[in-house]
Amino acid sequence: MSVELFITGLVFWFGCGVVTSRIAAELRGRSANPWFWIGFLLGPIGIIAAVALQVKRPCPQCQGMIDPQARKCQHCGSDVDPTPLKQHDSA
């Protein structure tokens, strides 16, 4: 195996890790560090897994991850205001 092929593969897997962590953190509200390693180790499968994640948001009281539409935290039982879904502009 040539060194160029090894470096190209390493850059590809590193890129998969970065893309996976960005999707999980910014679009799905998850921690980026574990998802970087999932993407780095699984490559394109990690990206697919990050896209398939459900969107979560932190509870204002306990910081546990809850559904955006939730009215009550499943972790601490406090009442929370649901977050409206973002509307895409059609224009």
Beta strands, then each sheet from edge to edge (+ up, - down):
strand 1: 57-58
strand 2: 65-66
sheet 1: 1+ 2-
end
